[in-house]
Amino acid sequence: MKKPAKSLQDLPPIRVRREPPTIAEAVAAAQDLADDVEQQVEIAAGLIGLPLDEVRPQVLAAAKAKPERAPERILSTGGTSRAPRTVIVERRTRPPLVVERRGRPFDGRR
């Protein structure tokens, strides 16, 4: 025997759990979104819901701790007869891809 289908009115309301980001998470997100420190402060404060004055020291401390990305040097062992080699890994950013949207070519007929 089948159970009768429950209607939406019989079901309990859906509970949504909201967890605001931590200060470290908000600062990391702000650093990825903006280069200017003041913009980072505004973004982080908006994400957390705190005043700008409380967030500013955290953003400034994180800006000092985050150095400019430099090439990484990785030492690898070449083997027993070879000396270790230095491999330089450089990261390059790609220019943004711009796609033009065009309509159909006009052929003059209707």
N, C-alpha and C positions, 0 to 999 in steps of 0.2 A: 504494500500500500504506500503511495506517495504522500510526502508531507505537503501540506498546503504552502504555497509561496508566500513569503512575508512581504508586506508592503513597506514602503519607505517610512511610513508613519509609525510602524511597529518597532523599527530599529532605533537603538539609542543614538544620540547625536555624536558626530565624529569629533574626537578631541585631537587638537593639533598642539604639539609641543614646540615651543619657540625658545631657542637658545641663542642669545646674542653672541657675536664672536668675542673672543678674548682680545685684550689690547694688542698682544703680539700678532694675532691673526689679522686684526684690522690694520695695523701698521704695515704688515707685509703686503696686504692687498692694496693699500694706498700707495706704497712705493712702486708697485707694479703698474698702477694706473697713471701716476703723475710723477714728473721730475722735480717740480717746484715744491719746496718744503712746506710752504703755507697751504698749498693745495692738498698736500698729503695730510696735513693736520685737519683740514676741513673734511676730507673724505673719511678719515679714521674716526673723527668725532661723530660724523653722521651715521657711520655703521654701528658704533657702540651706543650712541645716545648720550654721550657725556659732553660737558662744555669744552670749548677749545683750549682753555687754560690747563685743564687736567691732562689733555692728550698731548699737548705740545712737547713737554719734556721727554715723553716716550718716543715720539717721532724723531726728535733731535738726537737722542741717544742711539736710535737705530740707524740714523743717517751716518753717524760717525763710525759705527761698527761695520757698516756695509762698504767695503772698499771697491774701488773701480775694478771691473773685471779685467784681469790680465791673462795672457796666455798661460796655460798650465804646463808644467814640466813633469813628465813621467819618466822615471828611470826604469829601464827594463834590463834584465840580465840576458846577455846575448848567448851565453853558454860557458863551458869551461875554458875554452881557448880564447874567447873574445872578451873584451872589456865591456862594461855596461854602456848602452847607448842612451842618448837623450832624445826624447820625442817631444816635439812642441805641438800642442793642439791649440789652434786659433779658432775662435768663434767669429763668424761674420754674420751680420744681419742682412737679410734680403730686402730689396726695395719693395714697397707695397705694390701689389698686383692691381692694375686698373683695367677694368673691363668696360668697354663702351657698349651700350645697348643700342642696337640699330633696328629699325623696322624693316619690313620687306622692301626690296628694291621696286621702284615704280616702273611698270612696263608700259604705261600709257593706255592700257585697255581697261574696260570695266566689265 
